[in-house]
Amino acid sequence: FFPTFIKFTNEEGKPDSVPVNLRGRGKSRRAQCYFTPLWLKIPKGATKNTPFEGNRSLKLVLPCQEGESFNHLIVKEYMAYKLYEQVSPYFFQTRLINLTLTDRQNKKGKTYALTAFVLEDVDNVAEYHEAKTKDSGLILPQLINDTLALKQDFFAFMIGNTDWSNTTQHNVKMLIKGDEKYIPVAYDFDYSGFVNAPYAIPYDYLPIKKVTERLYRGICRSDGLTKFVRDDFLKY
């Protein structure tokens, strides 16, 4: 992590700032994109009376490259998160922002006008639902809440997303409440056909050649549960 500041306009229209510590994150975007996705760590007490209040750890999702076309892709990914809010009560809260980013690698510096969004930490999601997070590791499908898992399966099929796995918690976080089954919380939708980013490819070893081809990756469920979840989607 390295220290810097986020400057913003407060509710009174006055300039304000909070200290943050930044670190690069992710794998695919970090390897392929000019703008590295970032972790934001905010010191305790620094968020009071700011738009970041209640959050000490945030993900900052940036466009892959400079340009309006990549800003539009960020908006589409943000829309996917908002759609998921209609599917499951367990989701990451997001906030779309207009970000001015200054790269100070040289004396002159270069400024970029970017569309981005912030994503709350999974610990915030767990706290809100009075649950705990599951550490990384394999999870058998029968240990996951079947209704929520099927809703996630349908959602992934709807947006053409294959870049996920409940079993390995790839782009899915798991919550646990007491003795109940695991609760999936999906994220990272930039590899979906809905977004259709130029760098996106189908998940490993799947029988499709591009992300705009849909492939259902869920497991078989009972006819009754499948009809129930299908009808729930059709309501919208």
HUPENOR-V580318 format. One line per field, one symbol per residue. ss: DSSP state (a for helix, b for strand, c for the rest). psi: psi as a letter, one per 20 degrees, with the letter a starting at -180 (. if undefined). burial: b if it has 16 or more other ideal C-beta (glycine too) atoms within 10 Angstrom, else e. A space follows every 50 residues. Layout:
# HUPENOR-V580318
ss->???
psi->???
burial->???
This chain:
# HUPENOR-V580318
ss->cbbbbbbbbcccccbbbbbbbbbbcccaaaaacccccbbbbbcccccccc ccccccbbbbbccccccaaaaaaaaaaaaaaaaaaaaccccccbbbbbbb bbbccccccbbbbbbbbbbbcaaaaaaacccbbcccccccaaabcaaaaa aaaaaaaaacccccbccccbcbbbbbcccccbbbbbcccccccccccccc ccccccccccccccccccccccaaaaaaaaaaaacc
psi->qqqaqpqrpahjjqqrqqqqpqqqrrfghhhiqgopqqppppqpiiipkr ijpipipqpooqqgrqqhhhhhhghggghgghhhhigqiorpqrppqopo ppokhrghqpppoqprqqprqhhgggghjlrqqprqrqpqhijpohghgh ggggggggjlpimrphgjlokpqpqpocjrrqoqoqrnjijqhgglqhip qqqpkqkqiqiipqppjrrprqgggggghghhgih.
burial->eeeeebeeeeeeeeeeebebebeeebebbeeebebbbbbbbbeeeebeeb bbeebbebbbbbbbbeeeebbebbebbbbbbebbeebbebbbebebbebe eeeeeeeeeeebebbbbbbbbbebbbeeeebebbeeeebeeeebbeebbb bbbbbbbbbbbbbbebeebebbbbbeeeeebbbbbbbbbbbbbbbebeeb ebbeeeeeeebeebbebbeebeeeeeeebeeeeeee
